[in-house]
Amino acid sequence: MIRREIAPNVELYQTALTLILAISGCLAFLGAALIPLLTRWYSSSELVLPYLLLLTTVPITGAIGVPMAGLERKLDFATAATIELGGQGIGTALSSMLAWSGCGVWAPVWGQITGQIYVLFRAFSVTQLTPRLLWHARHAREMLAFGIPLTASLRTWQLRTLVNPLIVGRVAGPEGVAFVGLALRVAEALGAIRIAAGRIANAALARLQTRRAEFRRALQQGILFQVITLGPLLCAFSLSGPWIVAHLLGARWAQSLNVFPFLAAGVLINSVYNLQASALFVLGRQWTVMRSYVTHVLVLTIAALVCVPRVGIVGYGWAELLACSAYLPLHTEICCSAHISYRAFAPWLAVFLLIIFAASC
């Protein structure tokens, strides 16, 4: 709905809601069906109840996308960000209080659910969309034609988050997962600008898709902005990380700094290609993005299986860097429509990568 040249009407939004709830409901049931495999893999059933409860957020998260699409189409990112930050704030506050009260694993579970429910009601309230179930076969076919490869691409990308708990967890144990998880969380938090830039790009580039010169210029400027904004943040943590971890978290978490440079480099390299993926989505070339993301996840998984048993959690970092090779098809495909020159940001990228790795020596 965001890339649609003609503004969607209320019926289209309601059809989208019906379709999303049906698909997300099926995915939630599929997730529940995987419980026997998960308990066998981890040799534990402790995760079952929290996992089942979190599955209820799958339809909620899907439904949130409908009013958010309306806000993003209007380029009203300030309202969208306010709603999302409100949900994250409520979820974090509740999780913290429950954790201090000794609720253990249930603290983040209830925080996540509460935050999502707030965002759901707030988003529909602000956009004044009526959450009504409606079905129009023509609208549904149009959305599925574009949405299936888009959603498949994004869900495939999210599969990479399973590599740490499933592979690192099996080889290095819970502590290894925690060390890698902390480094990942810091790198991705510092790189959160990529998520915002990707969402803005989908809406902004959709308006320029017929004006290729402006399209190329906007895309190239967006990539340069991401690199020169994100690079200093990652470099700053690489330099100050030992002091921050030692004073705020304790010396036992210092091992996470061994893998952080690799993850930071992966995030920085991704900032060059995530907008190219957004541009390909706008141009209707979702299957190219899908192939790139599938390759990325496969390389990450195979490399982690090979490297982690040999060099420990640093092996996950090497796997992240090797997986960046899967971005090449994105560049090749986008150059067919809008040639991207790397001259403006390649020197910045090289300098930032040098600082990130030099700081860890």
C-alpha positions as CSV (number, residue, x, y, z in Angstrom):
1,M,0.0,0.0,0.0
2,I,2.9,2.3,0.6
3,R,4.4,2.0,-2.9
4,R,0.9,2.2,-4.6
5,E,0.8,5.2,-6.9
6,I,-3.0,5.6,-6.4
7,A,-4.0,6.4,-2.8
8,P,-5.7,3.3,-1.2
9,N,-9.2,3.7,0.1
10,V,-10.7,2.5,3.4
11,E,-11.9,-0.8,1.8
12,L,-8.3,-1.6,0.7
13,Y,-7.0,-1.1,4.2
14,Q,-9.8,-3.3,5.7
15,T,-9.1,-6.0,3.1
16,A,-5.4,-5.8,4.0
17,L,-6.3,-6.2,7.7
18,T,-8.4,-9.3,6.9
19,L,-5.6,-10.8,4.8
20,I,-2.9,-10.1,7.3
21,L,-4.9,-11.6,10.2
22,A,-5.6,-14.8,8.3
23,I,-1.9,-15.2,7.3
24,S,-0.5,-14.3,10.7
25,G,-2.9,-16.6,12.4
26,C,-1.7,-19.5,10.2
27,L,1.9,-18.6,11.0
28,A,1.1,-18.6,14.7
29,F,-0.3,-22.1,14.5
30,L,2.7,-23.2,12.5
31,G,5.0,-21.8,15.2
32,A,3.0,-23.8,17.8
33,A,3.4,-26.9,15.7
34,L,7.2,-26.5,15.9
35,I,7.3,-26.8,19.7
36,P,8.2,-30.6,19.7
37,L,11.2,-29.8,17.5
38,L,12.4,-26.9,19.7
39,T,12.1,-28.9,22.9
40,R,14.1,-31.7,21.4
41,W,16.8,-29.3,20.0
42,Y,17.3,-27.6,23.4
43,S,16.6,-30.7,25.5
44,S,14.3,-28.6,27.6
45,S,10.6,-27.6,27.8
46,E,11.1,-24.5,29.8
47,L,10.6,-22.2,26.8
48,V,7.2,-23.7,25.8
49,L,4.8,-21.4,27.8
50,P,6.6,-18.1,27.2
51,Y,6.9,-19.1,23.5
52,L,3.2,-19.9,23.2
53,L,2.3,-16.6,24.8
54,L,4.6,-14.6,22.5
55,L,3.0,-16.3,19.5
56,T,-0.2,-14.4,20.3
57,T,1.7,-11.2,19.3
58,V,2.1,-12.4,15.7
59,P,-1.4,-11.4,14.6
60,I,-1.1,-8.2,16.7
61,T,2.1,-7.2,15.0
62,G,0.6,-7.9,11.6
63,A,-2.5,-5.8,12.3
64,I,-0.3,-2.9,13.5
65,G,1.2,-2.7,9.9
66,V,-2.2,-1.6,8.5
67,P,-2.5,1.8,10.2
68,M,1.3,2.3,10.1
69,A,1.2,1.9,6.4
70,G,-1.3,4.8,6.2
71,L,1.0,7.0,8.3
72,E,4.1,6.2,6.3
73,R,2.3,6.7,3.0
74,K,1.5,10.3,4.2
75,L,5.2,10.6,5.2
76,D,3.9,11.2,8.7
77,F,6.9,9.5,10.3
78,A,6.8,11.7,13.4
79,T,3.5,10.3,14.5
80,A,4.5,6.7,13.6
81,A,7.8,7.1,15.6
82,T,5.9,8.6,18.6
83,I,3.5,5.7,18.7
84,E,6.3,3.1,18.4
85,L,8.5,4.8,21.0
86,G,5.5,4.9,23.3
87,G,5.0,1.2,22.9
88,Q,8.7,0.4,23.5
89,G,8.7,2.7,26.5
90,I,5.7,1.0,28.1
91,G,7.1,-2.4,27.3
92,T,10.5,-1.6,28.7
93,A,9.2,0.0,31.8
94,L,6.9,-2.9,32.6
95,S,9.6,-5.5,31.8
96,S,12.0,-3.7,34.1
97,M,9.5,-3.5,37.0
98,L,8.6,-7.2,36.6
99,A,12.3,-8.2,36.4
100,W,13.1,-6.3,39.6
101,S,10.2,-8.1,41.2
102,G,11.7,-11.5,40.3
103,C,9.4,-12.5,37.5
104,G,12.3,-13.9,35.5
105,V,11.6,-14.8,31.9
106,W,8.0,-13.6,32.2
107,A,9.2,-10.0,32.5
108,P,10.2,-9.4,28.9
109,V,7.2,-11.6,27.7
110,W,4.6,-9.4,29.4
111,G,6.5,-6.2,28.4
112,Q,6.5,-7.2,24.8
113,I,2.8,-8.1,24.8
114,T,1.7,-4.9,26.6
115,G,3.8,-2.7,24.3
116,Q,2.4,-4.3,21.2
117,I,-1.2,-3.9,22.4
118,Y,-0.7,-0.2,23.2
119,V,0.8,0.4,19.7
120,L,-2.2,-1.5,18.1
121,F,-4.9,0.6,19.7
122,R,-3.0,3.8,19.5
123,A,-2.2,3.4,15.8
124,F,-5.8,2.7,14.8
125,S,-7.0,5.6,17.0
126,V,-4.7,8.1,15.5
127,T,-5.4,7.1,11.9
128,Q,-9.1,6.8,12.5
129,L,-9.2,3.6,10.6
130,T,-12.0,1.2,11.6
131,P,-10.6,-2.3,12.2
132,R,-13.3,-4.1,10.3
133,L,-12.9,-7.4,8.5
134,L,-13.7,-7.0,4.8
135,W,-12.8,-9.1,1.7
136,H,-12.4,-8.0,-1.9
137,A,-10.8,-10.7,-4.0
138,R,-9.3,-8.2,-6.6
139,H,-7.7,-6.1,-3.8
140,A,-6.4,-9.3,-2.1
141,R,-4.8,-10.6,-5.4
142,E,-3.1,-7.2,-6.0
143,M,-1.7,-7.2,-2.5
144,L,-0.6,-10.8,-2.6
145,A,1.1,-10.3,-6.0
146,F,3.4,-7.7,-4.4
147,G,3.2,-8.7,-0.8
148,I,4.2,-12.4,-1.0
149,P,7.7,-11.9,-2.3
150,L,8.1,-8.8,-0.1
151,T,7.0,-10.5,3.1
152,A,8.9,-13.7,2.2
153,S,12.1,-11.6,1.7
154,L,11.7,-9.8,5.1
155,R,10.8,-13.0,7.0
156,T,13.8,-14.7,5.4
157,W,16.0,-11.9,6.6
158,Q,14.7,-12.3,10.1
159,L,15.7,-16.0,10.0
160,R,19.3,-14.8,10.6
161,T,18.3,-14.0,14.2
162,L,18.0,-17.8,14.8
163,V,21.6,-18.5,14.1
164,N,22.8,-17.2,17.4
165,P,20.4,-19.2,19.7
166,L,20.4,-22.4,17.6
167,I,24.0,-22.7,16.5
168,V,26.0,-20.6,18.9
169,G,23.8,-21.8,21.8
170,R,24.3,-25.5,20.9
171,V,28.1,-25.1,20.6
172,A,29.0,-22.4,23.1
173,G,26.1,-22.7,25.5
174,P,23.9,-20.0,27.1
175,E,26.9,-17.8,27.9
176,G,28.0,-17.8,24.3
177,V,24.5,-16.8,23.2
178,A,24.5,-14.0,25.8
179,F,27.9,-12.6,24.7
180,V,27.0,-12.6,21.0
181,G,23.5,-11.3,21.8
182,L,24.8,-8.3,23.7
183,A,27.2,-7.4,20.9
184,L,24.4,-7.9,18.4
185,R,22.0,-5.7,20.4
186,V,24.5,-2.9,20.7
187,A,25.5,-3.0,17.0
188,E,21.9,-3.1,15.9
189,A,20.8,-0.4,18.3
190,L,23.5,1.9,17.0
191,G,22.4,1.0,13.5
192,A,18.7,1.6,14.1
193,I,18.9,4.5,11.6
194,R,18.9,1.8,8.9
195,I,15.4,0.7,9.8
196,A,14.1,4.3,9.8
197,A,15.9,5.1,6.5
198,G,14.5,1.9,4.9
199,R,10.9,2.8,5.9
200,I,11.3,6.4,4.7
201,A,12.9,5.2,1.4
202,N,9.9,3.0,0.6
203,A,7.5,5.9,0.8
204,A,9.8,8.6,-0.7
205,L,11.3,6.5,-3.6
206,A,7.8,5.3,-4.6
207,R,7.0,8.9,-5.6
208,L,10.2,9.1,-7.7
209,Q,10.0,5.7,-9.4
210,T,9.1,7.2,-12.8
211,R,11.8,9.9,-12.6
212,R,14.9,7.8,-12.7
213,A,17.5,10.7,-12.4
214,E,15.9,11.9,-9.2
215,F,15.4,8.3,-8.0
216,R,19.1,7.6,-8.4
217,R,20.2,10.9,-6.8
218,A,17.9,10.3,-3.8
219,L,19.1,6.7,-3.4
220,Q,22.8,7.7,-3.5
221,Q,22.4,10.6,-1.1
222,G,20.5,8.3,1.3
223,I,23.3,5.7,1.3
224,L,26.0,8.4,1.9
225,F,23.9,9.9,4.7
226,Q,23.6,6.4,6.4
227,V,27.3,5.7,6.1
228,I,28.5,9.0,7.5
229,T,25.9,9.0,10.3
230,L,26.3,5.4,11.4
231,G,30.1,5.0,11.0
232,P,31.0,7.5,13.8
233,L,28.6,5.8,16.2
234,L,30.0,2.4,15.7
235,C,33.6,3.7,15.9
236,A,32.8,5.6,19.1
237,F,31.6,2.4,20.8
238,S,34.5,0.4,19.4
239,L,36.9,2.9,21.1
240,S,34.9,3.4,24.4
241,G,33.4,-0.1,24.6
242,P,35.9,-1.6,27.0
243,W,35.3,1.2,29.5
244,I,31.5,1.1,29.1
245,V,31.3,-2.7,29.5
246,A,33.7,-2.7,32.5
247,H,31.9,0.0,34.4
248,L,28.3,-0.6,33.5
249,L,28.1,-4.4,33.0
250,G,31.1,-5.9,34.6
251,A,34.3,-7.6,33.5
252,R,32.5,-10.9,32.8
253,W,30.8,-9.4,29.7
254,A,34.1,-8.3,28.2
255,Q,34.0,-11.3,25.9
256,S,31.3,-9.7,23.9
257,L,33.8,-7.1,22.8
258,N,35.7,-9.8,20.9
259,V,32.9,-10.3,18.5
260,F,31.6,-6.7,18.3
261,P,34.0,-5.4,15.6
262,F,32.8,-8.0,13.2
263,L,29.1,-7.3,13.9
264,A,29.7,-3.6,13.7
265,A,31.4,-4.0,10.3
266,G,28.4,-6.1,9.1
267,V,26.0,-3.4,10.2
268,L,28.0,-0.7,8.4
269,I,28.3,-2.7,5.2
270,N,24.6,-3.5,5.4
271,S,23.9,0.3,5.5
272,V,25.2,0.5,1.9
273,Y,22.8,-2.1,0.7
274,N,19.6,-1.9,2.7
275,L,18.4,1.2,0.8
276,Q,19.2,-0.6,-2.5
277,A,16.9,-3.4,-1.3
278,S,14.2,-0.8,-0.5
279,A,14.6,0.7,-4.0
280,L,14.3,-2.8,-5.6
281,F,11.1,-3.3,-3.6
282,V,9.7,-0.1,-5.0
283,L,10.7,-1.1,-8.5
284,G,8.8,-4.4,-8.1
285,R,11.9,-6.6,-8.1
286,Q,11.3,-8.3,-4.8
287,W,12.5,-11.7,-6.0
288,T,16.0,-10.4,-6.4
289,V,16.0,-9.2,-2.8
290,M,14.5,-12.6,-1.8
291,R,17.4,-14.5,-3.5
292,S,20.0,-12.2,-1.9
293,Y,18.5,-12.7,1.6
294,V,18.2,-16.5,1.2
295,T,21.8,-16.6,0.2
296,H,22.8,-14.4,3.1
297,V,21.0,-16.6,5.6
298,L,22.5,-19.8,4.1
299,V,26.1,-18.4,4.1
300,L,25.6,-17.1,7.7
301,T,24.3,-20.5,8.8
302,I,27.0,-22.6,7.1
303,A,29.8,-20.3,8.1
304,A,28.6,-20.3,11.7
305,L,28.5,-24.1,11.7
306,V,32.0,-24.2,10.4
307,C,33.6,-21.3,12.4
308,V,32.0,-21.3,15.8
309,P,33.2,-24.9,16.8
310,R,36.7,-23.9,15.8
311,V,37.2,-20.4,17.1
312,G,34.3,-19.9,19.5
313,I,32.0,-16.9,19.4
314,V,34.4,-14.9,17.2
315,G,33.4,-17.5,14.6
316,Y,30.0,-16.0,14.5
317,G,31.6,-12.6,13.7
318,W,33.5,-14.1,10.8
319,A,30.2,-15.7,9.6
320,E,28.5,-12.3,9.6
321,L,31.3,-10.8,7.4
322,L,31.2,-13.7,5.0
323,A,27.4,-13.4,4.7
324,C,27.9,-9.8,3.4
325,S,29.0,-11.3,0.1
326,A,25.3,-12.1,-0.6
327,Y,24.6,-8.4,-1.0
328,L,26.3,-8.3,-4.5
329,P,23.1,-9.3,-6.4
330,L,21.3,-6.2,-4.9
331,H,24.0,-3.9,-6.4
332,T,24.0,-5.7,-9.7
333,E,20.2,-5.5,-10.1
334,I,19.8,-1.8,-9.0
335,C,22.5,-0.7,-11.4
336,C,20.3,-1.9,-14.3
337,S,17.9,0.9,-13.4
338,A,19.9,3.5,-11.4
339,H,23.7,3.3,-11.5
340,I,25.1,3.8,-8.0
341,S,28.6,5.3,-7.7
342,Y,30.6,4.3,-4.7
343,R,33.1,7.1,-5.0
344,A,31.2,9.4,-2.5
345,F,31.0,6.9,0.4
346,A,33.6,4.2,-0.2
347,P,36.5,6.2,1.4
348,W,34.3,6.9,4.5
349,L,33.4,3.2,4.6
350,A,37.1,2.1,4.5
351,V,38.1,4.6,7.2
352,F,35.3,3.6,9.6
353,L,36.0,-0.1,9.1
354,L,39.7,0.5,9.8
355,I,38.9,2.3,13.0
356,I,36.5,-0.3,14.2
357,F,39.0,-3.2,13.8
358,A,42.0,-1.2,15.0
359,A,40.2,-0.3,18.2
360,S,39.9,-4.0,19.1
361,C,43.6,-4.7,18.8
